[in-house]
């Protein structure tokens, strides 16, 4: 991971630890694991952020922050990933969640064009919320599992590539590295 680059962008933990409105979180903000960039905390943060982003609930950032503190995930990443559902993507994501939830429940799916009709959405909001929440939990679960394993895989891939690069540089410094092109021409 580009750890140094990300740490430059992240806010300093001391700024949050002494903020007057955040003191109610107590010692949770003093936990070093929620500020570190390592495989486990970043993978957990992706799982939390993607799961909460798919839920059709208010205060998604607060829910992601509380889960990150409880599960010792990277706090800034988990809160930032909630913005996958922003005002531009929210209609499509929530309609997709509704569609998946309605199909899981075996109900009829109301088309997106019908939902855009004036006043109809207000009447159906309570009928739509159950399937939308179920679909959001289902999609969020799939995305969180995928995000967790993808971030763990990327981390392991990067560790292996960095190790190969260090080994190659070490061998080059010692004069032990063989170039396949020169071996082929000498034979």
RANORZI-V36617 format. One record per residue. N is the residue number from 1. RES is the residue in three letters. SS is DSSP state (H for helix, E for strand, L for the rest). OMEGA is omega in whole degrees, -180 to 180 (NA if undefined). D_FIRST is the distance of its C-alpha to the first C-alpha in whole Angstrom. Layout:
N:RES:SS:OMEGA:D_FIRST + N:RES:SS:OMEGA:D_FIRST
This chain:
1:UNK:L:175:0 + 2:UNK:L:-171:4 + 3:UNK:H:-177:5 + 4:UNK:H:179:9 + 5:UNK:H:180:9 + 6:UNK:H:-179:9 + 7:UNK:H:176:11 + 8:UNK:H:-178:13 + 9:UNK:H:-177:14 + 10:UNK:L:176:14 + 11:UNK:L:180:18 + 12:UNK:L:-177:19 + 13:UNK:H:-179:20 + 14:UNK:H:180:23 + 15:UNK:H:-179:24 + 16:UNK:H:-177:24 + 17:UNK:H:-176:26 + 18:UNK:L:178:29 + 19:UNK:L:-174:29 + 20:UNK:H:-177:33 + 21:UNK:H:-179:32 + 22:UNK:H:-179:29 + 23:UNK:H:-180:31 + 24:UNK:H:176:32 + 25:UNK:H:175:29 + 26:UNK:H:-176:30 + 27:UNK:H:179:28 + 28:UNK:H:179:25 + 29:UNK:H:179:23 + 30:UNK:H:178:24 + 31:UNK:L:-177:22 + 32:UNK:H:-177:19 + 33:UNK:H:-179:17 + 34:UNK:H:179:17 + 35:UNK:L:-176:15 + 36:UNK:L:175:12 + 37:UNK:L:174:9 + 38:UNK:L:-174:9 + 39:UNK:H:-175:9 + 40:UNK:H:-176:12 + 41:UNK:H:180:12 + 42:UNK:H:179:10 + 43:UNK:H:176:12 + 44:UNK:H:180:15 + 45:UNK:H:177:14 + 46:UNK:H:180:14 + 47:UNK:H:-179:17 + 48:UNK:H:-177:19 + 49:UNK:H:-179:18 + 50:UNK:H:178:19 + 51:UNK:H:-177:22 + 52:UNK:H:180:23 + 53:UNK:H:-178:23 + 54:UNK:L:-179:25 + 55:UNK:L:178:28 + 56:UNK:L:-178:31 + 57:UNK:L:173:31 + 58:UNK:L:177:31 + 59:UNK:L:-180:29 + 60:UNK:H:-180:26 + 61:UNK:H:178:24 + 62:UNK:H:178:26 + 63:UNK:H:179:26 + 64:UNK:H:179:22 + 65:UNK:H:179:22 + 66:UNK:H:177:25 + 67:UNK:H:178:23 + 68:UNK:H:179:20 + 69:UNK:H:-179:22 + 70:UNK:H:-175:24 + 71:UNK:H:179:21 + 72:UNK:L:175:19 + 73:UNK:L:179:16 + 74:UNK:L:-174:14 + 75:UNK:H:-178:17 + 76:UNK:H:-179:15 + 77:UNK:H:-179:13 + 78:UNK:H:178:16 + 79:UNK:H:-180:19 + 80:UNK:H:-178:17 + 81:UNK:H:177:17 + 82:UNK:H:-178:20 + 83:UNK:H:168:21 + 84:UNK:H:174:21 + 85:UNK:L:177:24 + 86:UNK:L:-178:26 + 87:UNK:L:-180:29 + 88:UNK:L:-176:29 + 89:UNK:L:-175:27 + 90:UNK:H:-179:29 + 91:UNK:H:-180:32 + 92:UNK:H:-179:31 + 93:UNK:H:-177:28 + 94:UNK:H:174:31 + 95:UNK:H:176:34 + 96:UNK:H:176:32 + 97:UNK:H:177:31 + 98:UNK:H:-178:35 + 99:UNK:H:179:36 + 100:UNK:H:180:34 + 101:UNK:H:179:35 + 102:UNK:H:178:39 + 103:UNK:H:177:39 + 104:UNK:H:179:38 + 105:UNK:H:-180:41 + 106:UNK:L:179:43 + 107:UNK:L:177:44 + 108:UNK:L:-179:45 + 109:UNK:L:177:42 + 110:UNK:L:-176:43 + 111:UNK:L:-178:42 + 112:UNK:H:-179:40 + 113:UNK:H:179:43 + 114:UNK:H:-180:45 + 115:UNK:H:-179:42 + 116:UNK:L:179:42 + 117:UNK:L:-176:46 + 118:UNK:L:174:48 + 119:UNK:L:-178:48 + 120:UNK:H:-179:47 + 121:UNK:H:179:44 + 122:UNK:H:180:45 + 123:UNK:H:-174:48 + 124:UNK:H:-173:45 + 125:UNK:H:180:42 + 126:UNK:H:176:43 + 127:UNK:H:-178:44 + 128:UNK:H:-171:40 + 129:UNK:H:180:38 + 130:UNK:H:177:39 + 131:UNK:H:180:37 + 132:UNK:H:179:35 + 133:UNK:H:178:33 + 134:UNK:H:178:34 + 135:UNK:H:178:32 + 136:UNK:H:177:29 + 137:UNK:H:-180:29 + 138:UNK:H:-180:29 + 139:UNK:H:179:26 + 140:UNK:H:178:24 + 141:UNK:H:179:24 + 142:UNK:H:180:23 + 143:UNK:H:-179:20 + 144:UNK:H:177:19 + 145:UNK:H:179:19 + 146:UNK:H:179:18 + 147:UNK:H:180:15 + 148:UNK:H:-177:14 + 149:UNK:H:178:15 + 150:UNK:H:180:13 + 151:UNK:H:176:10 + 152:UNK:H:179:11 + 153:UNK:H:178:11 + 154:UNK:H:179:8 + 155:UNK:H:-179:7 + 156:UNK:H:178:10 + 157:UNK:H:-179:10 + 158:UNK:H:178:7 + 159:UNK:H:179:9 + 160:UNK:H:-180:12 + 161:UNK:H:176:11 + 162:UNK:H:179:10 + 163:UNK:H:178:13 + 164:UNK:H:179:16 + 165:UNK:H:178:15 + 166:UNK:H:179:16 + 167:UNK:H:179:19 + 168:UNK:H:179:20 + 169:UNK:H:179:20 + 170:UNK:H:179:22 + 171:UNK:H:177:24 + 172:UNK:H:178:25 + 173:UNK:H:-179:26 + 174:UNK:H:-179:28 + 175:UNK:L:-176:29 + 176:UNK:L:-175:29 + 177:UNK:L:179:27 + 178:UNK:L:176:29 + 179:UNK:L:-177:29 + 180:UNK:H:-179:30 + 181:UNK:H:180:32 + 182:UNK:H:178:34 + 183:UNK:H:-179:35 + 184:UNK:H:-179:36 + 185:UNK:H:-180:38 + 186:UNK:H:-177:40 + 187:UNK:L:NA:41
